[in-house]
Amino acid sequence: MKGENGKKEANLESTLKELDRIAKMLTRRDFELTQIREGREAELKELKQKAKDLEETREVLLNILEDAETSRTLAVEEKNRTLAIINNLTDGLMVFDKKNNLSFVNPGIEEILGIKKEEIEGKNIEELKQQTLLSAIIDLIFPKNRFKRIERVEFPFGETATFEITTVLLRGLGEGGYIVIFHDISREKIIEKLKSEFVSISAHQLRTPLSAIKWSLSLLREEKMKEEERKDLLDKVYQSNERMIRLINDLLDVTRIEEGRYLYNPKLEDIREVLKLSVKPVEDEAKIRKIKFKISLPKRSIPQVKVDKGKLGVAIQNLAENSVHYTNPGGKVAISVECHKDKKEILLKFKDTGIGIPKKQQERVFSRFFRGENVMRMATEGSGLGLFIAKNIIEAHKGRIWFESTEGEGSTFYFVIPTF
């Protein structure tokens, strides 16, 4: 009995020990699992934080990319805007880099030089000197192959064009370089020349009649001449005075035209009657100068024109006088009127066999104070305002004027005005 009980106790003790071992093992494993779980939770928390940080970083990068794209778009727009401004400048622009290579030209340069940008862009100044048109310009900008600061230096280009050249050194733009600006001052030079011509012509035209008046008055004061001689002198004084009045009236007419105050009072008129009345003094002068003067008018009735008789008469007289004044004795002047009913207009033609107009000056014919070189050599009277005034009068009547001329062979002036 005791033996069995002892055995049972031994088994029980063994079992308790095993259970204790198992309990300790489970407790240890549970602790280890807890540690593992806590570690996993910490890792998971860390991963979540990293994921959050990554998301925030992604958003920041997206914002940066968006800002960069916006900046790029603005930069492209600004570049395009700048190029548009440069390309539409009337001034010509050349850009050279530090190595003296032509890196950019705008369309203004293409127009000035008559050369495509593809032909000159990217070339060194030594290569550009091979171009006839560019050689003198490069020598001006790069004397001895070194860039020169230039400010508003006048550079004649061809027979009529003049440009002001200015060079600018680029700073703060990375590689740097030079800009060359071509500013067209051809119009200013022409105006300057016209002003000089105006002073010269006006002084000459006023001095001649004033000298004649002074000389005639000095003779009249002597009281030692016959009545017939006295009358002749008075006629000359009167003519000289009329000449001065005519010049002053021309100048006043030009002023009114330019100020927009050259008003007229249009009425229905027969152009034939206006023509005959206007050219009567010129016809008498042609006889004195021994010039054959012919007027051809339509015999049938023609539509009337709505004109200011006085103003249009001035235009007709100016054209007729030019034909007579610039035709040598023995020459011919023919004035004709044609009615173009299909076009509802009347054409007047003034044809002469005079000295004509030099071809290179024909584009200036209707300019203020213009007188041809061959006319100046003839030393004939004239202010250079007649054709300018005639053109403005005709255009004020909704008409148009033009001409054909060959130097040494004569000129033909035409103008048309509408009928009603």
Secondary structure, 3 states (H helix, E strand, C coil): CHHHHHHHHHHHHHHHHHHHHHHHHHHHHHHHHHHHHHHHHHHHHHHHHHHHHHHHHHHHHHHHHHHHHHHHHHHHHHHHHHHHHHHCCCCEEEEECCCCEEEEECHHHHHHHCCCHHHHCCCEHHHHCCCHHHHHHHHHHCHHHCCCCCCCEEEEECCCEEEEEEEEEECCCCCCEEEEEEEECHHHHHHHHHHHHHHHHHHHHHHHHHHHHHHHHHHHHHCCCCHHHHHHHHHHHHHHHHHHHHHHHHHHHHHHHHCCCCCCCCEEECHHHHHHHHHHHHHHHHHHCCCEEEEECCCCCCCCEEECHHHHHHHHHHHHHHHHHCCCCCCEEEEEEEEECCCCEEEEEEEECCCCCCHHHHHHCCCCCCCCHHHHHHCCCCCCCHHHHHHHHHHHCCCEEEEEEECCCEEEEEEEEECC
